[in-house]
Amino acid sequence: MKYALLTAAVAGMAIGAAGARGADTTVTGGFMPGHGDPQNNFTVATTTDGTVELGLSAQQRFTAPFVSDDNAGTYFAVVGGHGIGSLWNFDFSIATTDGTSLSSKNLTYSIDVTSSNSDFSAEINPLFLPDNYPGGSAVPGSLGVGQEVQNSENLNFGDLNLAHTSGLFTSHTGTFDFNEAENYTFTLTARDAAHQVVATDSITVDVVPTPLPSAAGMGLAVVGGLGVMGLLRKRASAV
């Protein structure tokens, strides 16, 4: 929702156990925070009673290198940033499947983020984001009467970095560095009034160094060009 994300949807097949969990699939009601958001590359999980669906995904920002996935919950992005954020976003969706409001479910939600190098971790309250779809959060932490809460977020966005004062992070260690190559695991969890876990969905974003084939190819082209020029000079001198 932060920006119009220019991306193409990736076709995939839903997989999972008894429909409770799937990968590379769509979320209930579609994903609507921004124009051009991919629709069918989510992992999903449902609560034990099947009435609330959790979804997670990752996508590139703007025209950044395409974020691909393995159809099983691992997404592949590259290091680097564009403006204030990294070249990739994480997406989340929380929606009812029975047509009732989320507030009627009496559940709480959290997104836990951990890095493979153990230099960054956070627990995010997704309901405190001020621009959640639909219509934002008039009251932070409020679900209102809607049937869904969705957003496309970036670990560098201000509403996450300022979460110490906004209440978005219940815990936060280290600093996210979009120039660092490592894996980030996102886990979206729903808990009931007794704080028991009733659903959990998880993805991994594998952030790798920017591919260099183009630079290597340019080097080979230069070397090849010099070789051809030398050959032509030799032929010219022999004539």
C-alpha positions in Angstrom: 0.0 0.0 0.0 3.0 2.3 0.5 3.6 2.6 -3.2 2.1 1.4 -6.4 4.1 -1.7 -7.0 4.9 -2.5 -10.6 5.0 -6.3 -10.7 3.5 -9.2 -12.6 1.6 -12.0 -10.9 3.3 -15.4 -10.8 1.0 -18.3 -11.6 1.1 -21.2 -9.2 -0.6 -24.2 -7.7 -2.0 -24.4 -4.2 -0.5 -27.1 -2.1 -1.1 -28.0 1.5 -2.6 -30.4 4.0 -6.4 -30.7 4.0 -6.7 -27.2 2.7 -5.4 -25.8 6.0 -2.2 -24.6 4.5 -1.0 -23.7 1.0 1.9 -22.2 -0.9 1.9 -20.0 -4.0 -1.8 -19.4 -3.8 -4.3 -16.6 -3.5 -5.8 -15.1 -0.3 -9.5 -14.8 0.5 -11.0 -11.7 -1.2 -7.7 -11.0 -3.1 -4.8 -8.8 -2.1 -5.8 -5.1 -2.5 -3.4 -2.7 -0.8 -1.8 -1.4 -4.0 -2.2 -1.3 -7.7 -0.4 -4.2 -9.4 0.1 -6.3 -6.3 0.7 -9.9 -7.1 -2.3 -12.1 -6.2 -1.3 -15.7 -6.3 2.1 -16.1 -4.7 1.1 -16.3 -1.0 1.5 -19.0 1.6 -1.7 -19.3 3.6 -2.8 -21.0 6.8 -6.2 -21.1 8.5 -7.3 -21.2 12.2 -8.2 -24.5 13.7 -11.9 -23.7 13.2 -11.3 -22.6 9.6 -12.8 -19.2 9.9 -9.7 -16.9 9.7 -7.0 -17.1 7.0 -3.5 -15.8 7.4 -1.4 -15.1 4.4 2.3 -14.0 3.8 4.2 -13.2 0.7 7.1 -11.1 -0.6 7.5 -8.9 -3.7 9.8 -6.4 -5.3 9.4 -2.6 -5.0 8.8 -0.6 -8.1 11.0 -2.0 -10.9 13.5 -3.6 -8.6 14.8 -7.1 -9.6 11.9 -9.5 -9.6 11.3 -11.5 -6.4 10.8 -15.1 -7.3 9.7 -18.0 -5.1 10.0 -21.8 -4.9 6.3 -22.4 -4.5 7.0 -23.6 -1.0 7.4 -20.5 1.1 10.9 -19.3 0.2 11.3 -16.0 -1.7 14.4 -14.8 -3.4 15.3 -11.1 -3.4 18.5 -9.0 -3.8 20.4 -6.6 -1.6 20.2 -2.9 -2.0 17.6 -0.1 -1.6 15.4 2.3 -3.5 14.8 5.6 -1.7 13.9 4.9 1.9 13.5 1.1 1.7 14.9 -2.2 0.5 14.2 -3.5 -2.9 11.6 -5.9 -1.6 8.5 -5.8 0.6 6.8 -8.4 2.8 3.0 -8.7 2.3 0.5 -9.9 4.9 -3.2 -10.7 4.8 -5.6 -11.5 7.7 -9.2 -12.3 6.6 -12.3 -14.1 7.7 -13.5 -16.9 5.5 -17.1 -17.0 6.8 -18.2 -13.5 6.0 -18.1 -12.2 9.6 -16.0 -9.4 10.9 -12.4 -10.0 12.2 -13.3 -8.2 15.5 -15.9 -10.9 16.2 -13.2 -13.6 16.3 -11.5 -12.2 19.5 -8.0 -13.0 18.2 -4.7 -11.2 18.4 -2.0 -11.2 15.8 1.7 -10.8 15.6 4.4 -11.0 12.9 7.8 -12.2 14.1 10.9 -11.5 12.1 14.3 -13.1 12.6 17.5 -12.9 10.5 19.8 -15.8 9.8 22.8 -13.9 11.2 20.9 -13.2 14.4 21.7 -9.5 14.1 18.0 -8.4 13.7 14.7 -9.5 15.1 11.4 -8.0 15.7 7.8 -8.8 16.8 5.4 -6.6 14.9 1.8 -5.9 15.7 0.3 -5.7 12.2 -2.9 -4.0 13.4 -1.0 -0.8 14.3 0.0 0.1 10.8 -1.7 3.4 10.0 -2.4 2.6 6.3 -3.7 -0.9 6.4 -6.2 -1.9 3.8 -9.1 -1.3 3.8 -9.1 2.4 4.8 -6.3 2.4 7.3 -6.6 2.0 11.0 -8.7 4.8 12.5 -7.8 3.5 15.9 -4.4 1.8 16.2 -4.9 -1.9 17.0 -8.6 -1.8 16.0 -10.1 -4.3 13.6 -13.4 -2.5 13.3 -16.1 -4.3 11.4 -14.1 -5.3 8.4 -13.5 -8.8 7.1 -9.8 -8.3 6.3 -6.6 -6.4 7.2 -3.8 -6.3 4.6 -0.6 -4.4 3.8 2.6 -4.4 1.8 5.4 -3.3 4.1 9.1 -2.7 4.1 11.4 -3.2 7.1 12.8 0.3 6.4 9.5 2.1 6.3 9.1 4.8 8.9 6.1 3.4 10.6 8.2 0.3 11.4 11.3 2.2 12.4 9.3 4.5 14.7 7.5 1.6 16.2 9.3 2.1 19.6 7.0 5.1 20.2 4.0 3.9 18.2 3.6 0.5 19.9 4.0 -1.4 16.6 7.0 -3.4 17.8 6.5 -5.3 21.0 10.2 -6.2 20.8 13.0 -5.1 18.5 16.7 -5.9 18.5 19.4 -4.8 16.0 19.0 -2.8 12.9 17.8 -4.0 9.5 20.4 -3.3 6.8 19.1 -3.7 3.2 22.7 -4.0 2.0 23.3 -7.2 4.0 22.8 -10.6 2.3 21.0 -13.0 4.7 17.8 -14.9 5.2 14.8 -13.3 7.0 12.0 -15.5 8.4 8.5 -13.9 8.8 5.9 -15.7 11.0 2.3 -14.5 11.2 0.5 -15.9 14.2 -3.0 -15.8 15.5 -3.8 -16.3 19.2 -7.1 -16.7 21.0 -8.2 -15.0 24.3 -6.2 -17.6 26.3 -3.1 -16.7 24.2 -3.1 -20.1 22.6 -1.8 -20.3 19.0 -4.7 -21.1 16.6 -2.9 -20.5 13.3 0.6 -19.7 12.1 2.0 -19.0 8.6 5.7 -18.5 7.8 7.9 -17.5 4.9 11.6 -17.0 4.3 13.1 -14.2 2.2 16.5 -15.2 1.0 18.3 -11.9 0.2 21.4 -12.5 -2.0 24.0 -10.1 -3.4 23.0 -8.4 -6.6 23.8 -10.8 -9.5 26.9 -9.8 -11.5 26.5 -11.8 -14.8 26.0 -8.5 -16.7 29.2 -7.0 -15.4 31.1 -10.2 -16.1 29.6 -10.3 -19.6 30.7 -6.7 -20.2 34.2 -7.6 -19.2 34.3 -10.6 -21.5 32.9 -8.4 -24.3 35.6 -5.9 -23.8 38.3 -8.6 -23.8 36.7 -10.2 -26.9 36.6 -6.8 -28.6 40.2 -6.1 -27.9 41.1 -9.6 -29.3 39.2 -9.0 -32.5 40.8 -5.6 -33.0 44.3 -7.1 -32.5 43.5 -9.8 -35.0 42.3 -7.2 -37.6 45.5 -5.2 -37.0 47.6 -8.3 -37.6 45.7 -9.1 -40.8 46.1 -5.5 -42.0 49.8 -5.5 -41.5 50.2 -8.8 -43.4 48.5 -7.3 -46.4 
